[in-house]
């Protein structure tokens, strides 16, 4: 479909062929240093951000100063039009190359509206001086811990396949020229209250993705469940049955635009909920030499927290809509894998 009205003020593409009789402007590229070149990508410092917050902190010492306790809570909102071009589940290409400000401005990739943390260290006072054999055996104990509870990280559902399928004839592959094979297309909203993992796809786009054969009957509703198609099941759905609609030429024709209407960073991953604890036993051997036994547990409550503490990599689930039904937006199938409870023991010589 033609979407010329969406590009008001944009010059028509010019091909410098210098072939007499062709409809192009034959002199368009005369005198240019890069005559004959096609698309040129431009990167510029156009980022803007705003952060507002209420920050609180408490620290105290109790039980004859044997217990140190601290807690913090932050209520905040972070907004920008680009958080980081190679991190936070984002890339360097705006969805709409003619609107890199208003359309992109939204919640930051690192926004966590609610963030609470707590820490404590308790030096057990019994036999603290470690006099005699009994004192060395029963004294020198310490219990410590940290706890973090925060809102999940926001992310933007995106797509992978369109420019590979349509090539230079499709607006994102030929006009925006995305990089590393990735599109920055966003899907369309179906039902904003539907399960976040459910994705629909038009008949045309299902055929372009080779998910249905040319001989397969078209869905009478105009849409199939992409979740089921990925499992070889043909289930007709309506817009109201799914959260997102895959953004392809069929959807672009259906919605009248190639730019999906899912807002940037409009979806949140699982919340951060992790407690770490340790038990230390420090025994004095001489005045200058001590030996310390350490038992440490990470993610004591065994919450499915990804990308924090003992887990490396991203802390987001699969954000690619093509993986609907096989991982997309599933909080328990995060990119880096989940961080399960870990326990470790150690022995330190202090001198």
C-alpha positions, -999 to 999 in steps of 0.1 A, spaced: 0 0 0 10 36 -5 15 57 26 27 89 10 5 111 33 26 99 62 57 115 48 46 150 43 76 172 34 99 143 27 116 145 -8 109 118 -33 138 93 -36 161 101 -65 181 76 -86 211 90 -103 211 70 -135 215 98 -160 195 78 -185 176 100 -209 139 95 -208 136 80 -173 111 98 -149 138 106 -123 154 139 -119 185 133 -140 205 162 -124 196 154 -88 230 139 -80 252 161 -102 281 175 -81 275 152 -51 305 137 -35 286 104 -31 267 104 -64 250 71 -71 247 61 -35 214 50 -21 203 53 15 226 72 40 220 66 77 223 96 100 230 93 137 227 125 158 226 135 195 189 140 197 183 123 231 164 140 259 154 127 293 137 137 326 139 120 360 117 129 390 118 111 423 112 110 460 141 94 478 140 83 515 167 66 536 169 53 572 199 41 591 200 30 628 219 10 653 202 -12 679 208 -38 706 238 -20 722 250 -11 687 253 -48 677 227 -45 651 231 -21 621 200 -16 600 194 4 569 165 9 545 158 30 514 127 36 493 125 56 460 94 66 441 104 78 407 96 82 370 122 83 343 113 94 307 133 98 276 132 93 238 162 69 239 177 51 269 207 35 253 210 24 217 226 -10 224 211 -19 258 178 -20 277 162 -40 249 164 -11 225 183 -4 193 195 27 174 166 31 150 134 50 156 102 33 146 91 63 126 122 80 110 101 112 106 92 114 143 122 107 165 110 129 194 72 127 201 67 92 190 97 79 208 94 98 240 81 76 269 91 56 298 129 50 301 143 15 297 157 17 332 126 31 348 116 14 381 88 34 397 91 17 431 124 6 445 129 -6 481 161 -20 496 171 -31 531 203 -43 547 214 -54 582 244 -67 600 240 -83 634 272 -91 654 261 -117 680 272 -104 713 277 -137 732 313 -146 739 324 -116 718 358 -115 734 364 -152 726 381 -159 759 392 -195 763 382 -225 742 345 -221 748 347 -184 738 365 -192 705 339 -220 698 308 -200 705 319 -164 698 326 -144 667 293 -150 649 277 -125 625 244 -126 605 239 -102 576 216 -97 547 203 -75 519 169 -74 503 158 -57 471 122 -52 459 116 -31 428 92 -27 398 101 -47 367 120 -33 338 99 -19 310 104 -30 274 89 -26 239 76 -56 219 94 -56 186 98 -77 154 125 -94 135 114 -106 102 98 -79 80 128 -65 62 141 -100 55 108 -111 40 99 -80 19 133 -67 12 138 -33 -3 102 -31 -14 89 -26 22 92 6 40 113 -6 70 137 -26 50 142 -2 22 135 32 37 146 31 74 174 6 66 176 -11 100 208 -27 110 220 -62 121 190 -77 104 167 -64 131 136 -44 124 125 -17 149 89 -22 138 64 -24 167 32 -44 165 -3 -30 167 -26 -31 197 -54 -55 196 -71 -57 230 -51 -38 256 -66 -60 284 -58 -94 268 -30 -116 279 3 -100 270 16 -132 254 -12 -134 228 -4 -122 193 -26 -122 162 -15 -121 125 -34 -112 93 -40 -138 66 -16 -120 42 12 -117 68 8 -154 78 13 -163 41 43 -140 38 59 -157 68 51 -191 52 30 -200 83 1 -210 61 3 -225 26 -13 -209 -4 -39 -237 -4 -48 -232 33 -82 -217 39 -80 -181 50 -93 -172 85 -129 -159 83 -121 -133 109 -91 -120 89 -66 -130 117 -50 -162 129 -35 -168 163 3 -165 158 8 -184 191 -10 -214 176 4 -211 141 39 -214 156 27 -248 169 11 -258 137 -25 -251 148 -49 -230 127 -70 -209 151 -90 -179 138 -91 -150 162 -103 -114 163 -85 -83 174 -103 -85 207 -88 -120 214 -52 -109 214 -30 -82 229 -9 -75 198 -12 -77 161 19 -86 141 30 -56 120 34 -67 84 21 -55 50 -13 -71 58 -16 -53 91 -3 -20 76 -32 -22 51 -56 -31 78 -46 -3 102 -38 23 74 -2 28 85 31 9 86 39 23 121 26 1 149 8 19 177 24 1 207 40 27 228 77 25 236 85 7 268 48 1 275 52 -34 289 70 -44 321 89 -76 330 88 -94 363 96 -74 394 129 -76 411 125 -95 444 157 -109 459 171 -115 493 207 -125 501 219 -136 535 251 -147 551 263 -163 583 300 -156 592 320 -172 620 353 -153 627 377 -170 651 408 -153 665 439 -175 663 464 -149 675 462 -111 680 469 -106 643 456 -137 627 419 -147 623 401 -174 603 366 -168 590 340 -194 579 314 -180 555 280 -195 545 262 -173 519 229 -177 502 218 -157 472 181 -153 463 171 -170 495 134 -168 487 141 -185 453 120 -159 433 124 -161 395 146 -130 393 166 -127 361 196 -105 354 203 -95 390 228 -107 416 240 -142 405 224 -141 370 242 -125 340 229 -108 309 195 -93 301 167 -93 326 139 -92 301 117 -119 286 117 -125 248 105 -93 232 102 -106 196 65 -110 186 74 -138 160 81 -160 190 45 -158 202 36 -190 220 72 -202 223 87 -176 246 74 -141 237 66 -120 268 68 -151 290 83 -139 323 96 -173 331 116 -177 299 138 -146 303 167 -142 279 194 -148 305 176 -176 323 162 -173 358 183 -168 389 176 -197 413 187 -199 449 225 -204 452 244 -213 483 282 -211 487 307 -217 515 341 -202 520 370 -200 543 391 -169 547 424 -163 565 427 -127 578 460 -113 589 
